Amino acid sequence: MNVVLLGATGKVGGPILAELLDRGHRVTAVVREASRLPAESAALAHRVGDVFDPGVLDAALPGADAVVCAVALRDPAQRERTPELLLRTVSAAAARARVRLLTMGGAGSLRTEGGVDLVDTPGFPEVAKPESLGFRAALHELLERAPAGLDWTMLSPPASIEVAGPRTGRYRTADDTLLTDEDGASRISAADLAAALVDELENPKHPRARFTAAY
């Protein structure tokens, strides 16, 4: 497939890029700074630009089969660059280009055993709340106001992403429930999270819906 990847140098975007290339997909990586990307090749093209700019997206998406959004928004100095605005901008561009959208979401909107969203539980880290609340708003934006005909899927990670963890290719999925292992931990490696997203790209099981993957 021809895939446009947004956020290709992040802790999740980097493994997604590697997974896509390992599986033989052709990738156009849209980034603000290309120096951290692998060298361009027949399988990888660089495109420098701001993913919040509709013009950049409109130039990148034509001819693609899918756009994958793995943009992290953690800079406290740029609070106006919200997940909700990001997904509104990217989904509108994907709809204009008639391109499928797969996007990373947040763990905070996943439902816990207590029946509340993770972000609303006592002890949820304050530093993570703005991004988590933003991705919850972005999820509802897609569920309630996604452009008609847009084929989209959101993947929410578990509570912990292990950046240096191995790729096992094994994970469980759920729709809206926070998954935990036998020790009560909610976790997955970044490499296996990337595998779960590319598996969904290649074998769609969650059209116009959110799902999660964890050990």
N, C-alpha and C positions, 0 to 999 in steps of 0.2 A: 504494500500500500504506500501511497504518498501521504506522509503525515507532517503537519506543521506542529512543532512543539514550542510552547511558551514556557519560559522558566527552565531552560535546559541545563543550567549550571547550578541549580539548587540541590539540597540534600536528597530530595525525592526526584527532581527533574533530571539530575545527572544519571542516576540508575535507570530511569525511564529511557533516556537517550541510549544508554548502553544496551538495554533490553531490546529496544526497537532495532538497533543496528545489528545486534547478534541474530535477530530473527529474519534479517534480510529486508526490512522495510527501508524506504527512502525517506529521509528526514530533512526538513527545513527548520532550523533552530532560530527562533526570533529572540534576540537578547539585546540588552543595552550595551553590553561589553563582551566582545567575542573572544578576548584573549584567553579565557578559561575553557573554551571549547576545543575538542579535538580538531585537527586540521581538516579543511574541506576535502571532500573526495566525491566519487561518483554517487555515494550513498548519503552524504551529508553536505548540506549547503548552509552557509551562515547568512542571516539577515539581521542587520542592526536596526533597532527601532524600539519605541516605547509601546508596550502592549495595551496601554490605555488610550492610544491614538487610533481611532477608527480607520484613518487613512493607511496606517501601517498594516493593520489586519486586512483591509480590503485589497492591498497589494500582495499580501502573502498567501491568502487562502484560495484564490481561483486555481483549479486543477488538483487540489488536494482531496483525498478521500476522507480525512478526519483532521481535526485540530485537537490537540491535547494541551490542557492548561494545568501547569504545575507551578504556578507563580506563588512564591511566599511573600507575605506582606507583614513584615515584623519591624519595620523602621518607625520608631515612635515620632520621628520628625516629619513623617509623611502620612498622617492619619487620614488625610482626605482621599488617599488611594486605598479605598476599602474593598473587601472581597465582594460586597454587593455591587459596587460600581464596576469592578473588574468583570464579574460574570455577566452583568447587563451589557457591557460593551462587547465582550467576546461572543456571547450568545447572539446578539444582534448581527454581528459580522458573519458568524457561522450560518445564520439563517439567510442572509443576503447571498452568500456564496453557495448555499445548499450543501453544506459540509457538516458531517457528523461531529458532535462535540463530546469529548470526554474530559472531565475536570476533576481535579483533586478537591476535596472539601475539608472539613474539620471534624475532629473527634467530639467536640463539645456538644454537638446536636444529637449524638447517639443516646439512646434511652438506657438508663441503668436499671439494675434489678429493683431499685426503690421506686421506679416509675417516673423519674424525673430525668431531664437531660443532664449529661455529665457536667456541662458548664454551670448548671444551677446547683450542683452539690456542694456541701460545705468542704472547704479545703481546696477547692479548685484554684490553681495558681493565678493570682491577680495579674501577673505579667502576661499570661496567655489569654485572658478574658477578651480583650478587644478583638483579636483575630478570630477567636472562637465564636463570639457573638456575631461578628461580621459574616463568617461562613454559614452560620445558622440563617441569617437574613438572606444570604445568597441562595441557599437551598430553597427557602420559601419563595424567593423571587422566581426560581426556575419552576417550582411546582405549581405556582399560581399564575405566573405571567410570562412564561417562556413563549417566544414567538411561535405562532401556529406552524406546525409541520416540522419544527426543529427536532432532530433526533439527538437527544442528549442523555448522558449518564454521569452521575457524580459518585466518586469513590471516597468515602470518609475513612481515614486511618484509625487504628486503635489509639489508646491513650499514649503509648510509647512507640516511637520509631527508632530502631537500633541501626544507626548509620553504618556501623562497621560489621553488622551481622551478616552471616552467609546467605547465599541464595539456595534455598532448599527445594523450591517449587511446590511446597506443601503449605496449605493454609485453609482456613474455613471462611465461609461467607455468611452474612446475614443482611437483612434489609435495614432495619433501624435500631437494632439492639447492640449495645456495647459487648463485644466478645471478650471473654477472659479464659485463661488456661486453667489447668488443675490447681495451680498455686494462687489463683485469683489475679494474675497479672494480665493486663490487656496490652499486647505487644506484637510487633512484627519487625523483621528487618526491612530496611529501605529497598533492598534488592528483591525481596519477595513481594513487597507492596507494588513495586514496578512490574513484577511478573503478573500480579493479579490484574493490574490495569491493562496490560497488553493482552492478557488472556481475554478480557472483556472486549477489547478492540477487535480481536480476531474471531471471537465467538460470543456475540452479543446475547446477554441474558437479562439485562436490566434496562430496557428502553424507557426513556423519560422517567427515570427513577434513580434513587440513591441506594447504594449498598456499601457494606464494609467488609474488610478482610483482616484476619488476625490468626494467630496460632491457637 
